[in-house]
Amino acid sequence: MIELSGLTKRYGEKVAVDDLTFTVRPGIVTGFLGPNGAGKSTTMRMILGLDHPTAGDVRIDGRHYHELADPLTYIGALLDAKAVHGGRRAYHHLLCLAQSNGIPTGRVHEVLETVGLTAVARKKAKGFSLGMSQRLGIAGALLGDPRILMFDEPVNGLDPEGIHWIRGLMKSLATQGRTVFVSSHLMSEMALTADHLVVIGQGRLLADTSMADFIECNSRSCVRIRTPDRERLLDALHGAGITAVETGDGLLEVEGGKAEHIGELAARHHVVLHELSSRRSSLEEAFMRLTAPSVEYHARTEPPERPWGADWDTGTWRGAADTADPATKTTAEG
């Protein structure tokens, strides 16, 4: 179990983590979400004693990280997949970790096989792809057979097979009664993996709830309708006090409505329906709705305005003399 109480971290005037209090419990996968700059990595670093909090406290099974005699046997973590000496072979990297934490050498072979790196165990880490480095980092986290595991963006660089594997691994670890705490920007992956969510924004706690409750509280539900009898359906809906909104492509949407009620209403008025479906926001949509006010970096989605004098069709730049009215254009000779 990981317990945070009033955890705060300041860098000068910047508050990276602001009075965080929550508990990561065993037996479930807890997803740790937040926009870029929300303070997720800083929080994880403080859990591992890599950064010292300005205020507050964080404990691992009731103790501070520095109080753990052989920390890898209590908590295994992957924070930076590339934080490995490039000249060290995968086997020797894990062997060094094992020997420094009193872990039997045989365990190195076991975790290499678990993550699928046995064939490249004697290769140097500098030649590893990001996906291979992620697997090596996960092997290091598993090395001490810890009760607590913490992963920061573990699926970065993994192919679809690798993503499916790490998803199954995390669920299996939680089923064994271990504490699994994982941060990710891939909402679709978190929706398939996490049972519980902790969401932060600008260092502050925004949500600490189950996946189902998070989506329920922060999502939008609607009924989508497609019909060739559009005007007759709109009249029927209006008569029943139901507002429908046209969304394009011949679709109508009723926010918060029940599909069965609308279907019965259409049947009573002999309206033919080509589509009648309920739709609930995804985890990504619910996350965006909750965290929108705390997003620190906003990018533009529309293209920039055409620069003065730029001809994008020909790839040329036209100066003032070239863009001037031909009737008034003058040259050095004239």
C-alpha positions, 0 to 999 in steps of 0.5 A: 500500500502507498499512502500520501498525506498532504504531499507538496513539492515546490520549486521556487515559486512553482508548486509542482504538487499541491497537498496530495492525499490519497491511498493506492490499495492492493488487489487492484490496478490504480491508474494515475492520470493528469495533463502534461505538467500535472505533477505525476512524475514528481509525485512518483519520484517523491514516493521513491525518495528521489525528490524530497517533499516540501511538506507532507508525507508518503509511506510504503507499507507504513514506512518511508522509502529510505527505511526499507533495507532491501527496497526492490523487495518492497517496491519495484518501479519503472520511471525512465526506461532509458535510465540504464548504462548503455555499455552494460548488458541487460543481464549484468544490469539486472545482476547488479540490481539483484546483488545490491538488494540481496536477491538470488542470481537465479531471479535474473533469468526468471524476469528476463524470461518473463519480459521476453528478453532472454534472447538479448540478455547478453546485448548492450542496452545502448542498442535496445529500442525503446520497447526493449528498454521498457521491457528491461525496466519492467524486468528490473521492477519485477526483480525483487518479487515486490508487493508494490509495483509502480510504472510511469508510461510503461507502454511507450514504445511497445508494439500491440503485442507488447501492450497486450502483454503488459496489460495482462501482466498488470492485471495478473499482479493485481489479482495476486493481491499486489499494489499496482500504480500506473501512470499513462497518457493512453486513455484507451489503454487505461480504460482496459487496464485500471480498476481505480483512478487518481486524477490530478491537475496542476498538482492538485487532486481532482478525482480519487474514484473507481473507473465506473464512477469516474466515467459516470460523473464526468461523462455525457450520455445521449441517444443517436437517432437516424430516420427518413421521417425526420420532421415527423419524429421532431414533432413527436419529440417536441410534443413529448417535451424532448429536445433533439439536436441535429449533428449533421449527416442526418443524425439527431441527438437527444442528450440524457435520453433513454433509447427505449423511451424514444423507440416507443415514442417513434413506434406510437407515431409510426416513425421508421428508425434506421438507427437508435443507439445510446452513447456514453462518453469514453474515458478520454472524453470524461478525462478531457471534461474534468481536466480542461481547466487545469491544462497548462499547455494549449496547442492550436488545432487550426492551421496558422494564417497564410504568411504575407507574401507566401505562395504555398502552391508554388513554394515561393516567397513573394516580396513587396515588389512582386505583390504590388499592383502591376499598374504601380510597380516600379523597378530600379531601372524605371 
